[in-house]
Amino acid sequence: MEHTIPTVAARPNRRRDRLLTVVAAAAVTLLGWVVAVPVAGVELAARTGSAEQRVTPVAVVVSTLLAGLAGWALLALLERLTARARTVWTVVAALVLLVSLLGPLGGGAGSAAALTLVALHLVAGAVLITGLRRTAAG
């Protein structure tokens, strides 16, 4: 079985693809926010302890970017530590997505807001998991 070593040219493409995935996830969730809040008129708020906080477009973009960058960092770390990085990362990412749904589902938001927040989480997760998984070393 012949093994190939990634060339220097392959690494920038992997980085570029990962960066594009993270940016795409943020763009898609922002689009979802735009469709839900200004267009459909959903009052989007999340309960944080005893307070209720409005979900702004900045919060949507920043949280998606942070989740994407954290996923990227974990994937890069796993690639250095194990030959099964893609599989381990995919399982961890799916579990993180499932845990992230507990917030909107248990946060006491109205049904339209909860449905919108769940949809935003699922869209971000779908883009990040499929996009970053695709870039993982095989």
C-alpha positions in Angstrom: 0.0 0.0 0.0 1.5 3.3 -1.1 1.3 6.3 1.2 1.5 9.8 0.0 2.7 12.7 2.1 0.7 15.9 1.7 2.6 18.5 -0.2 3.0 22.1 0.9 0.5 23.0 -1.8 -2.2 20.8 -0.2 -2.1 22.5 3.1 -3.2 26.0 2.0 -6.1 24.3 0.1 -7.1 22.5 3.3 -6.9 25.8 5.3 -8.7 27.7 2.6 -11.5 25.1 2.5 -11.8 25.1 6.3 -12.0 28.9 6.4 -14.6 28.9 3.6 -16.6 26.3 5.6 -16.6 28.4 8.7 -17.5 31.6 6.8 -20.2 29.8 4.9 -21.8 28.5 8.1 -21.8 32.1 9.5 -23.3 33.4 6.3 -26.0 30.8 6.2 -27.0 31.3 9.8 -27.1 35.0 9.3 -29.4 34.5 6.3 -31.6 32.3 8.5 -31.8 35.1 11.1 -32.7 37.6 8.4 -35.5 35.4 7.0 -36.8 34.7 10.5 -36.6 38.0 12.3 -37.0 41.0 9.9 -38.9 39.1 7.2 -41.1 36.6 9.1 -41.3 38.8 12.3 -40.2 36.1 14.8 -39.2 37.6 18.2 -35.9 35.8 18.6 -34.8 35.7 22.2 -32.9 33.2 24.3 -33.2 32.7 28.1 -29.9 33.1 29.9 -30.6 32.2 33.5 -33.5 34.4 34.7 -33.0 37.0 32.0 -34.1 37.0 28.4 -31.6 38.2 25.8 -32.5 39.2 22.2 -30.6 37.2 19.6 -29.0 39.7 17.3 -27.3 39.2 13.9 -24.0 39.9 15.5 -24.6 37.2 18.1 -25.6 34.7 15.4 -22.4 35.4 13.3 -20.0 35.5 16.3 -21.4 32.3 17.9 -21.3 30.5 14.5 -17.7 31.7 13.9 -16.6 30.6 17.4 -18.2 27.2 17.0 -16.6 26.8 13.6 -13.1 27.8 14.7 -13.4 25.5 17.8 -14.4 22.6 15.5 -11.5 23.4 13.2 -9.0 23.5 16.1 -10.3 20.2 17.5 -10.0 18.6 14.1 -6.5 19.9 13.6 -5.5 18.6 17.0 -7.1 15.2 16.4 -5.2 14.9 13.1 -2.0 15.2 15.0 -3.0 12.7 17.7 -4.8 9.9 15.9 -5.2 8.2 12.5 -9.0 8.1 13.1 -9.3 11.9 13.4 -12.2 12.2 10.9 -14.3 9.6 12.7 -13.6 10.8 16.2 -14.2 14.4 15.2 -17.5 13.6 13.5 -18.8 11.8 16.6 -17.7 14.7 18.9 -19.2 17.3 16.5 -22.5 15.5 16.3 -22.6 15.2 20.1 -21.8 18.9 20.5 -24.6 19.7 18.0 -27.1 17.6 20.0 -26.1 19.2 23.3 -26.4 22.7 21.7 -30.1 21.9 20.9 -30.8 21.7 24.7 -30.6 25.4 24.9 -33.4 26.3 22.4 -35.5 23.3 23.4 -35.3 23.8 27.1 -34.9 27.6 27.2 -38.5 28.6 27.6 -38.6 30.5 24.3 -41.8 30.7 22.4 -42.5 28.0 19.9 -41.6 30.2 16.8 -38.4 31.3 18.5 -37.5 27.8 19.7 -38.1 26.4 16.2 -36.0 29.2 14.6 -33.1 28.7 17.1 -33.2 24.9 16.6 -33.1 25.5 12.8 -30.1 27.9 13.1 -28.2 25.3 15.2 -29.0 22.5 12.7 -28.0 24.6 9.7 -24.7 25.7 11.4 -24.0 22.1 12.4 -24.8 20.7 9.0 -22.5 23.1 7.2 -19.7 22.8 9.7 -19.8 19.1 10.1 -20.1 18.2 6.4 -17.6 20.9 5.4 -14.9 20.3 8.0 -15.3 16.6 7.8 -14.7 16.7 4.1 -11.3 18.5 4.7 -10.1 15.9 7.3 -7.1 13.8 6.5 -8.3 10.5 5.3 
